Every structure is written in structure tokens, then in C-alpha cells.
Amino acid sequence: MLAITLGSIAAAGCFDLIAIAAPAGRWEAIRAIAAEHQLPNVVLLEGGERRQDSVAAAIDRCDGHDWITVHDAARPLTPPEVFRAVLDAARADGAAIAGVPCVDTVKQVQHGQVAATLDRSSIIAAQTPQSFSAGILRRAHLNAATQGISAGDDAALVEAMGVPVTVVPGDPRNFKITFPQDLVLLRSLLEEVR
């Protein structure tokens, strides 16, 4: 999955540093994949206990960069244009994410019963990449660490400070590999491309 992800990042052509949080035992293989995609400026680091900790560690390695994009390798089919669109929107507004319209009816559940049906016309399924001014993202992670805030994505940490986050159209192919059946879909989509 990382090889496919790095291929999309290389094709996007908009990043001058790639920081990857991964176990040290995988670094040699990752360096080889990065070289295949001609990504010369790759920094490898140990991840943290939580996703949030891994991102914080990667941010520390991005000194001197004004813009930071966070992406999950578990979303390997991100089209290059989505990376560019999210970064462009962040450059314009300070913070941006990709998202797709929610196609399911979404229910809020409490104690095993439906408490509310949410209006899906105003709901998106958030994706990565997510791009931010480096200053905003650093402040969001510092705020989260000092306030004990834990979140599933970096946009939520930015939102917790009251900073608006712009949404740009994501892509349905940019789904997250979470369950074994997701690998079946991934393989099928890769076969279509070939």
C-alpha cells in the first residue's frame, strides 16, 4: 500500500519533503520504494502509540517548511490532483481537507437506540490528505497535548482551536483500507487501471 501511496505523492509533484512514520525494521524497504519513485527527500521516523503521536513526531521533522500535508498510507488510491487541490486550498485558507458526500443515512446512537437522524446533505466523509499552515498545525498539536485532546484526524485538532477548515472534493477511490474486504476492492480497482 505504501508503494502505491508514494507513487501518487510523486505524481502530485507538490512536496519537497516526505516524512514517514513507520517501524524501523521497515525503513530499508521504504527507502527502496521511495527511490523507485524518485522521491529524494524522505525522512523516516518511528511512529507513536496513536496516529496523533505519529503525526506530532513527523511535524517535528518538518522544521523550515511553511505547509504540512498529512496523509494516511491506508488511502493508497488518492489521485494526485486531490493532493494538489488540498494543498492549494490550505495555502489560500490556512487549513483544508478532502471529503466526499455521505451517501448513507447517518444516525446518532445513544445507549443502543437512535437519538437522531442527521441531515446528510451537510455531512461529508473526511479523507486525507489534509493540509495546513505549519504554524496552525503545530499550535493544534501543542494545544491537544496540553489540553488532553485526542482526535481521529488533524482537522479535528485544528477545529478544536476554532480555526476554520476548508473542504475540497475528495474522491470515492480514496477510501481507507480498514477491513480485509477493503483489500479485495483495492486489488479490483488496481486491476481496472492495468
Secondary structure, DSSP 4 states (H G I P E B T S, - for coil): -HHHHHHHHHHH---S-EEEE--GGGHHHHHHHHHHTT---EEEE---SSHHHHHHHHHHT-TT-SEEEE--TT-TT--HHHHHHHHHHHHHHSEEEEEEE--S-EEEEETTEEEEEE-GGG-EEEEEEEEEEHHHHHHHHHHHHHHT---SSHHHHHHTTT---EEEE--TT-----SHHHHHHHHHHHHHH-
